[in-house]
Amino acid sequence: MTLIARTRARGVETLSLDSPHNRNALSAALVGELADALTDAGKDPGVRAIVLTHTGNTFSAGADLKDPPPPEALVALLRQIIELPKPVVARVTGHVRAGGLGLLAACDIAAAATDATFAFTEVRIGVAPAVISLPLLPRTNPRALARHYLTGERFDAAQAQATGLLTICADDVDTALDPILEGLRRSAPDALAETKRLLTARVLEAFDRDAADLTALSARLFSSPQAREGMTAFLERRDPAWVV
């Protein structure tokens, strides 16, 4: 079963996360297939830019708790998006949770519908947003992000834009993206690649400095007793034991 749908229009390759049965959760299979699709688009001279979007009402629910990718694979995927020599634009018309927010942060431009919702739910299942911090921390408002990280609260698209997670939010996300995609189509490929390199230099510094430590932290937390309790509680649709 294909987990990534591919279409193309006037040099813009659209990659859609297409696993609605589990709300586009980041399984090992989906992460691997998305990486392959990005590699193909990055090498194709007919592709000027990439739109990363989704089927169903959820962009991504975060890591697939039944088939999670190794932390190293998620790090590699996030870095691949950042290092790709072509702009990657996120298009969101639904909900984004946990690891899905790492995908948003890795993209060069992120647009969402005004009724989209967002949440860093990691703390509520006994883990931390470790690996996804690599693209998130350099690109977001630290004070705003602290509340979202620490509480796991749901927040709306306007708050996501104020935090720095989104470039733009609008009632009609496709209309909002039209001038952005037209601008990318009018831009020289080599110039786009070098301009993206300027914009991502500090993000890649975070990967070089912190990736190994955050990968180890993620692995340690996911194997902890609290994570086991949190994930079990989530799957059983009950509060974990630590809730007071």
N, C-alpha and C positions, 0 to 999 in steps of 0.2 A: 504494500500500500504506500502510495506517494504521500509524504507529509509536507512537502513544499510544492505549491503550485507556481508555475512560471508563465508569465505573459510579457509581451513587449509592444511598445507603441512609441514610434519616433525616437528611438534611441534610449528610452527609459525602460529598464527591466524591472518588472514587479514580481517580487517574491512574497508569496502569501503563506504564512503558517497555516497549515490545513489539517489540524488534528482536533476538530471540535468536540470529539467524544470525551476528551480530557481537558477541554478548555485550553488547547494549545500549550499544555505543560511541556517544560523543557526536558524531554526524555533523552536518553543517550542516542536513540535513533534520530529524533528530530534535530538535535544539535549537530550530529554528523551529516545529515542530509542538507541542512542549511549551510554548513561550512562548504560542502561540495558545490552547492548552487552559487555561493559567493565567489568561490574560486573560478568557476566557469564564467560568471559575469565579469569578473575582474580582468580576465584574459581576453575577452571578446572585444575587438575594436569597434564593433557595432553598438556597444553599450556606452552611453555617456554618463548615466547615473542609475542608481538602484533605489526602488521604493520597497521598503519592508513593511508588510501589512499582514492581515489575518482574515480568516473566515470565522463565522460565528460571532458571538457577542463578547468575546474575550481575546485581547491581543495575546496575552500569555498569563497563565496562572502561576508562573514560577516553576521551580524544579518539580519534576514528576517524582512524587514520593515513592511510587512503586517501581520506577526505573530511572533513578537519577543519573545524570551524566557524572563522570569523575570531575572533581573540581578543576583539574588540569585542562579538561576538554572545554569547559565553560570559559576559562581564562583564555584559551587559544581562540575560541570563537569571538570573544569580545575584542581581543587584540586584532584579529583578522579584519573585523569591521573598521576599526580605527586605522589600520595600515593599508586598507584597500585603496588603490590609487584613484578611485572614483567616489564621488559623494554618495552617501547612503542616507536616505530620507525615510524616517518612520512615519507611518500613517495609521492612526489609531481611531477606531470608531466604537470601541468597547472598553472593557476593564483591563487593568494591568496590575499585576501583583508580584511582589518579591523579585525573583530573578528576571522577570519580564522588564522590570525597570532598569536592569543592567543593559538589556538590549537597547532600550530607548536612549540611555546615556551614551552608549557607544556610537550611536548614529550621529551624523554631522548636523542634521536638521530633524526636528521632531514636531509633528503636528497632530492634534487630537480634536475630536468633536467635543463640544462643551459639556455633553452629558457623560463623557468618559469618567471613570473613577480609578483611583490609584491607592496602593497601600504597600508598605514594607511590613509584611506579616511575619517575618522571620522570628522576631522576639516572642511571638505568641505560640510558636511551636518549639521553642527552646534552642534556637540557633541565632546567628547574626548575619547581616548582609555583608559578608566578608569579601568574597571575590568580586561582587558587583560594585564594591566601593572603588575599585581601580578606576573605572571611568566616571563614577558618580562624584567622588569627593573633589576632583579638580574642576568640575563643571557646574557645581551647584552652590547655592547660598548656605553656608555652614549653619547659621542659626535656624533657618527654616528646616533644613534637612535633619537637624538634631531632634526636633519634635517628631517628625515622621518616622525616623529610625527607632526612637526609644519607645514610642507608644503603639506602633502598629495601626494607628487610626487610618480610616479611609479619608481621602481628600479628593477635591474636585479638580477639574482641568485648569481653572483659574489659579488655584493654589499651586498646581504643578508648574504652571508657567512662571509664577512668581518665585518658585524655588529654583528654577533653572532647568527643570526636567524637560520642559517643552519650549520650542521656539515660538509656537503660535497655537491658539485654540480658537475654534469658530463653530458656529452652528452647522455650516456646510464645509467640512474639512477639504473636500475635493476642490471647491471653488477657491478656498484659501491657498491650496497648493498649486493651483494653475500658474500664477506668476513665478513661483519659485522654480517649478519644473521648466518653464519656458526660459528662465534665466540660465539654468544649467544647460539647456540645449544650445543656447547661444554662446556658451563659454568654450574656449579652446581646451582640448583634452589635457595637454601638457601643463597648461596654466592652472587648470583645476587641480591636477595632481600635486603641483608644487604649493598651491595655496592651501590645500588640505594639509599638506605636510607642516606648514607653518602653524596651522590651527591646532594640530594634534600633538605637537612636540612635548608640551608639558604633561599631557595625559600619558604619553608613552614613557615619560620619565617615572611616573608613578608605577607603571607596570614593571619597568626595569628594577626599581627600588623595592617594591612591596609584594610583587606577585607570589614569590615563594613563601613568604610569611603568611599571607592571607589564604593561600591554598592550604597550607598546613593547618591554619586556624579553622577553616571550613571543614576539613576532614575530621579534626578533633571534635568539633561541636556536633557534627552529624552522627558521630558514634557515641555520644554521651548519653547517660541515663535520662537527662532532662529531654533531650531530643527524641529519644524513644518514646517517652511518655507523651510529649507534645504531638508527635506524628500519629501515635495510636489514638489519642484523644480527637485529633482532627478527623481521622478516618472513621471513628465511631460517633462523630458529631456530638461530642460532649466537651465540657471544660476540662483542661488539664488539672492535675492535682494541686498545682501551685497557686491557682486563682484564689484570691482572698476577698 
